[in-house]
Amino acid sequence: MNKVFFVLSSICLLLCSCSEQYNINGDSTVSTLDGRMLYLKALTDNDNLRSLDSCEVVHGKFNFIGMLDSTCMGELYMDNESVMPVVIENGNLNIRINNIEQRVSGGSLNNKLYRFLEQKNQIESQITELSNEEARLILSGKKPNKIHARMSEKADKLYAKIEKMETQFIVENHDNILGPTFFMMLCSQYPYPIVTSQIQQIIRNSSPQFRHIPFVREYMKAAESNMHYIRQTRNNNMDNN
């Protein structure tokens, strides 16, 4: 999820314009973090990555505090390595880092973000387990074709569940930084802008404000042009045949 979060930080100015104070307290049980420097980073209005604050981890504790013109998407960095996303929002936030999870809590948007990521990760783990189960069954002597068909059917249902969850998450958060951020993440998986049934559903159920966000507007313009070209090319090929 690295830099995808940063590209949309300028959108924050469209969604929130009041000055905000953040206070982020961190707690880590990972002993190798002690003595290391952590950096809270976000993009400026000019899309230049900068560090908002930095601190040293001392006995598993660290803290960031500062002011922002608006809520924005950021990341916690250790040196040049991204550790985890964080919505830099007004109020007191808490970061927990251990060998099992990294999580931000205490703010409404961070709570939404990590609840969504946790649910998505659980389903992705189930998909991974299906591959392991398929291998075990085949090694036990089961017929590969039947096993593969059964596991593929289960995997397709789980992928559909993730897609529904992503769509709902973006639509429900169309009026804050989370919706545009994850819309961009969704679009970035394609080699070029296209309109899928999922993207159509998101656009259809989102607000005019969301659709007029520069990235959303430009993506849809390019995607619709590409889809028109694809349809035209397909029709020409059919006519030639």
C-alpha positions as CSV (number, residue, x, y, z in Angstrom):
1,M,0.0,0.0,0.0
2,N,3.1,2.1,0.0
3,K,3.0,5.4,-2.0
4,V,-0.6,4.9,-3.3
5,F,-1.8,6.6,-0.1
6,F,0.4,9.6,-0.7
7,V,-0.8,10.5,-4.2
8,L,-4.3,11.3,-2.9
9,S,-3.2,13.5,0.0
10,S,-3.9,16.7,-2.0
11,I,-7.6,15.6,-2.1
12,C,-7.7,16.3,1.6
13,L,-8.0,20.0,0.9
14,L,-11.3,19.3,-1.0
15,L,-12.6,17.3,1.9
16,C,-11.5,19.2,4.9
17,S,-10.2,22.7,5.4
18,C,-9.9,23.4,9.1
19,S,-6.7,23.2,11.1
20,E,-6.3,20.0,13.0
21,Q,-3.9,18.7,15.7
22,Y,-2.8,15.1,15.9
23,N,-1.2,13.3,18.7
24,I,0.1,9.8,18.0
25,N,1.3,7.5,20.7
26,G,3.0,4.3,19.7
27,D,3.7,1.1,21.5
28,S,6.0,-1.7,20.2
29,T,6.9,-5.1,21.5
30,V,9.4,-5.7,18.7
31,S,12.7,-5.4,20.5
32,T,14.6,-4.7,17.3
33,L,12.8,-1.3,17.0
34,D,14.3,0.0,20.1
35,G,16.7,2.8,19.3
36,R,15.5,3.1,15.8
37,M,14.2,6.4,14.3
38,L,10.6,6.4,13.0
39,Y,9.3,9.1,10.6
40,L,5.7,10.2,10.0
41,K,5.5,11.2,6.3
42,A,2.9,12.7,4.0
43,L,2.9,14.6,0.7
44,T,2.7,18.4,0.6
45,D,0.4,20.2,-1.7
46,N,3.1,20.1,-4.3
47,D,3.3,16.3,-4.2
48,N,6.7,16.5,-2.5
49,L,7.2,13.7,0.1
50,R,8.2,15.2,3.4
51,S,8.6,14.1,7.0
52,L,6.0,15.7,9.3
53,D,7.7,14.4,12.5
54,S,10.3,11.9,13.7
55,C,11.1,10.2,16.9
56,E,13.2,7.5,18.5
57,V,11.7,4.3,19.8
58,V,12.7,4.2,23.5
59,H,11.7,1.1,25.5
60,G,9.0,0.4,23.0
61,K,7.5,3.8,23.2
62,F,7.3,6.6,20.6
63,N,5.2,9.7,19.9
64,F,4.3,12.1,17.1
65,I,2.5,15.4,17.6
66,G,1.8,18.3,15.3
67,M,-0.7,20.4,13.3
68,L,-2.2,19.9,9.9
69,D,-4.5,22.0,7.7
70,S,-6.6,18.9,6.9
71,T,-6.9,15.2,7.5
72,C,-4.6,13.3,5.1
73,M,-3.2,9.9,4.3
74,G,0.3,9.2,5.6
75,E,2.7,6.4,6.3
76,L,4.9,5.4,9.2
77,Y,8.5,4.9,8.0
78,M,11.6,3.4,9.4
79,D,14.5,4.8,7.5
80,N,13.3,4.4,3.8
81,E,11.1,1.5,4.5
82,S,7.3,1.9,4.9
83,V,6.0,0.2,8.0
84,M,2.2,0.9,7.9
85,P,-0.4,3.4,6.7
86,V,-1.9,5.9,9.0
87,V,-4.7,8.5,8.6
88,I,-3.3,11.6,10.1
89,E,-6.5,13.0,11.7
90,N,-7.5,15.2,14.5
91,G,-7.3,13.8,18.0
92,N,-5.3,11.2,19.9
93,L,-4.2,8.1,18.0
94,N,-2.5,5.0,19.1
95,I,-0.2,2.8,17.1
96,R,0.5,-0.8,18.1
97,I,3.3,-2.8,16.6
98,N,4.1,-6.4,17.5
99,N,5.1,-9.6,15.7
100,I,1.5,-10.4,14.8
101,E,0.0,-7.1,13.6
102,Q,0.5,-3.4,13.1
103,R,-2.6,-1.3,13.9
104,V,-3.7,2.3,14.3
105,S,-6.7,3.1,16.6
106,G,-8.3,6.0,18.3
107,G,-9.5,8.0,15.3
108,S,-12.8,7.3,13.4
109,L,-11.0,7.0,10.0
110,N,-8.2,4.8,11.3
111,N,-10.7,2.6,13.0
112,K,-12.6,2.2,9.7
113,L,-9.3,1.6,7.8
114,Y,-7.9,-1.1,10.0
115,R,-11.3,-2.8,10.5
116,F,-11.5,-3.1,6.7
117,L,-7.9,-4.2,6.3
118,E,-8.3,-6.9,9.0
119,Q,-11.5,-8.3,7.3
120,K,-9.8,-8.2,3.9
121,N,-6.7,-9.9,5.2
122,Q,-8.8,-12.7,6.8
123,I,-10.4,-13.5,3.5
124,E,-7.1,-13.4,1.7
125,S,-5.7,-15.9,4.2
126,Q,-8.6,-18.2,3.5
127,I,-7.8,-18.0,-0.2
128,T,-4.2,-18.9,0.6
129,E,-5.3,-21.8,2.7
130,L,-7.4,-23.1,-0.2
131,S,-4.2,-23.5,-2.2
132,N,-2.5,-25.4,0.7
133,E,-5.6,-27.6,1.1
134,E,-5.6,-28.4,-2.6
135,A,-2.0,-29.5,-2.5
136,R,-2.6,-31.7,0.6
137,L,-5.6,-33.4,-1.0
138,I,-3.8,-34.1,-4.3
139,L,-0.8,-35.5,-2.4
140,S,-3.2,-37.7,-0.5
141,G,-4.3,-39.3,-3.7
142,K,-7.4,-37.3,-4.7
143,K,-8.1,-36.6,-8.3
144,P,-6.4,-33.3,-9.2
145,N,-9.1,-32.1,-11.7
146,K,-11.9,-32.6,-9.3
147,I,-10.0,-31.0,-6.4
148,H,-8.9,-28.0,-8.5
149,A,-12.5,-27.4,-9.7
150,R,-13.8,-27.6,-6.1
151,M,-11.1,-25.2,-4.7
152,S,-11.5,-22.8,-7.6
153,E,-15.2,-22.5,-7.0
154,K,-14.5,-21.7,-3.3
155,A,-11.8,-19.2,-4.2
156,D,-14.1,-17.4,-6.7
157,K,-16.7,-16.9,-4.0
158,L,-14.1,-15.5,-1.7
159,Y,-12.8,-13.1,-4.4
160,A,-16.4,-12.0,-5.0
161,K,-16.7,-11.3,-1.3
162,I,-13.6,-9.2,-1.3
163,E,-14.8,-7.2,-4.3
164,K,-18.2,-6.6,-2.6
165,M,-16.3,-5.5,0.5
166,E,-14.0,-3.1,-1.5
167,T,-17.0,-1.6,-3.3
168,Q,-19.0,-1.0,-0.1
169,F,-15.9,0.5,1.6
170,I,-15.2,3.0,-1.1
171,V,-18.9,4.0,-1.5
172,E,-19.4,4.4,2.3
173,N,-16.3,6.6,2.5
174,H,-16.7,8.6,-0.7
175,D,-16.8,11.8,1.4
176,N,-13.5,11.3,3.2
177,I,-9.9,10.4,2.3
178,L,-10.5,6.6,2.5
179,G,-12.8,6.3,-0.4
180,P,-10.7,8.2,-3.0
181,T,-7.5,6.4,-1.7
182,F,-8.9,2.9,-2.2
183,F,-10.5,3.8,-5.5
184,M,-7.1,4.7,-6.7
185,M,-5.6,1.5,-5.3
186,L,-8.3,-0.4,-7.1
187,C,-7.7,1.3,-10.4
188,S,-3.9,1.0,-10.1
189,Q,-4.1,-2.8,-10.5
190,Y,-5.0,-2.5,-14.1
191,P,-2.3,-1.9,-16.8
192,Y,-4.3,1.0,-18.2
193,P,-7.6,2.8,-17.3
194,I,-10.6,0.6,-17.9
195,V,-14.2,0.5,-16.7
196,T,-15.2,-2.7,-14.9
197,S,-18.5,-3.6,-13.4
198,Q,-17.1,-2.9,-10.0
199,I,-15.9,0.6,-11.0
200,Q,-19.3,1.3,-12.6
201,Q,-21.0,0.4,-9.4
202,I,-18.8,2.6,-7.3
203,I,-19.2,5.6,-9.6
204,R,-23.0,5.0,-9.9
205,N,-23.4,5.0,-6.1
206,S,-20.9,7.8,-5.2
207,S,-21.6,11.5,-4.8
208,P,-21.0,14.2,-7.4
209,Q,-18.2,15.5,-5.1
210,F,-16.4,12.2,-5.4
211,R,-16.8,12.0,-9.1
212,H,-15.3,15.5,-9.5
213,I,-12.2,14.7,-7.6
214,P,-9.4,15.3,-10.2
215,F,-8.0,11.7,-10.1
216,V,-11.5,10.1,-10.3
217,R,-12.6,12.5,-13.1
218,E,-9.4,12.0,-15.2
219,Y,-9.4,8.2,-14.6
220,M,-13.0,7.8,-15.8
221,K,-12.4,10.1,-18.8
222,A,-9.4,8.0,-19.9
223,A,-11.1,4.7,-19.1
224,E,-14.2,5.5,-21.1
225,S,-12.1,6.5,-24.0
226,N,-10.2,3.2,-23.8
227,M,-13.4,1.2,-23.6
228,H,-14.7,3.0,-26.7
229,Y,-11.5,2.2,-28.5
230,I,-11.7,-1.5,-27.4
231,R,-15.3,-1.8,-28.6
232,Q,-14.5,-0.2,-31.9
233,T,-11.5,-2.4,-32.5
234,R,-13.5,-5.5,-31.6
235,N,-16.3,-4.5,-34.0
236,N,-13.8,-3.8,-36.8
237,N,-12.2,-7.2,-36.3
238,M,-15.6,-8.9,-36.4
239,D,-16.5,-7.1,-39.7
240,N,-13.2,-8.1,-41.2
241,N,-13.8,-11.7,-40.4
